[in-house]
Amino acid sequence: MDSTYTILIADDHPLFRNALFQSIHMAISGANLLEADSLEALLTLLAKEPDPDLLLLDLKMPGANGMSGLMQLRAEYPDLPIVVVSASEEPSVVTQVKSHGAFGFIPKSSDMRELISALNKVLDGDPFFPEGLITNNAACNDLAEKISTLTPQQYKVLGMLSDGLLNKQIAYELNVSEATIKAHMTAIFRKLGVKNRTQAVILLQQLESES
């Protein structure tokens, strides 16, 4: 295989990052491997490396609870192939990961041979999802579809809403006017089909609690 791949590993467990490193080196000799142990560290890396070939993402690490990190990354980097590597192997989680636009899902319980096989497949341009772990949860997929229509800025506003910040606090954090935040709120409520911030936060929490 081509040895010029740049692959990002985002996981807060050093032992598992090391296992992924070994697997990737066995699958692709000479790959450029970069690692991050939080969503913030990952976003900093992506600012420096805007065009990596693959991101291996843990769903649960600092700054990324459940699907929120994946959704933010998909919104900000729509062309980046993301493969979720997670210990949460329930069909509902795998289904959500796929509906949020991930390119694949690799269970953390996979052995080295399975990891290498999955990595080879996604680097060849083929999605990888374990057989039997995809369900058709219409309600969940519908909600994921709505949230995927938010712009990156709207998604940030929704996340801050979920953290309990007031409009003026969000405006300060994003360095925009309070009127801009109110306009974002109106757009968010319309896209999610809700009437107020409480309903919007409940929807986001419903989606994340599945993972």
Buried (B, 14 or more C-beta within 10 A) or exposed (E): EEEEBBBBBBBBBEEBBEBBBEBBEBBBEEBBBBBBBBBEBBBEBBEEEEEBBBBBBBBBBEBBBBBBBBBBBBBBBEEBBBBBBBEBBEBBBBBBBBBBBBBBBBBBEBEEEBBBBBBBBBBEEEEBBBEEBBBEBEEBBEBBEBBBBBBBBBBBBBBBBBEEBEBEBBBEBBEBEBEBBEBBBEBBBEBBEBEEBEEBBEBBEEBBEBB
